[in-house]
Amino acid sequence: MSDEHSVTRKHNVRMLLQKMRDGIIKELSANIDPKLGITYPDAEADLKSDVQPTLEALHKEGFLLKEQKENVTLCRRCNGASFKIMHRCPNCNSLNLRKGMVIQHLTCGYANLESVFAEHDYVCLKCKKRLRALGVDYIKPGVQYVCNDCGNIAQNPIISLKCWTCGELQSIDETRYVEVSTYTLDHSKRELLAKVTFNLTPIIQRVHALGWVAKKDYKIRGKSGVEHTFTLGLWQYEHGLREAPEVVVDIHMDVVDDVHVLTLYAKIIDTGVKNAILAAVPIATEKAKALAKYYDITIVEAEDADALVEKLTLAIEDVIKS
């Protein structure tokens, strides 16, 4: 698939891949929710919607490995995974069935539940003869279902499923059979991953060498009560992990525009952070650069992920030393 039509053009998709590359998310495992059906909680935190189609697209594009773990039956109407199972008579469609071991009297052909024969001291209700010996004058065909309405005996009743969530009534064949899979990042696709993600390890190592602490995917709650996430949060060792980092970095693997700048500015105002760096791969628009300069936000542009490491590290060093 061309880059133009790739699902990775969406920022939230790239952020999910970045978390997987950084080891924040090891694998994307499914939960079976009685009302919602199949969910992927770790993926939903970033993707919000169209989770399963997006994961399938990432698998087809080569970013994710897929391994089937199980299968599940879902409601054809609402995708719920919780059902009331009902057994119906194949002759009259009645739900009024009894289940048990069946006895068939070979002398006259009469058949009924063993419990019915036991109630009548094993005297046949049809021919009035007493049953003598198993395999001689009667047999036990096995556990079957007897209809209380029409008397039909069936080994395989009709199975109907009623969805507890929406009430939809359906047969097994009418439900949705779905394979449930786990997704992991294909780390062997280095060139592919380099187009949409970045390697923070060299940057963090350089920062540590300068006597600073760096935390990836750093989350902090602002004065408004809203939780904000930064690609990197940085502190001096001697200061420890303060409530707010001394420097924050946000990285975008796409063209950075004025909206990106305003978003970062809103986050640093709410959290009280003094120094912010906004990195763009490949470029930032002129309007974004002008706005960033006005708000005293450092812009870093890099043509690819490899160049980003060197340029962003230098920018961080400049901020730290200033």
Secondary structure by P-SEA (a helix, b strand, c coil): ccccccccccaaaaaaaaaaaacccccbbbbbbccccccccccccccccaaaaaaaaaaaaccbbbbbcccbbbbccccccccbbbbbccccccccccccbbbbcccccccccaaaaaaaccccccccccccccccccccccbbbbbccccccccccbbbbbbcccccccccccbbbbbbbbbbbcccaaaaaaaccccaaaaaaaaaaacbbbbccbbbbccccbbbbbcbbbbbccccccccccbbbbbbcccccaaaaaaaaaaaaaacccbbbbbbcccccaaaaaaaaaacbbbbbbccaaaaaaaaaaaaaaaaac
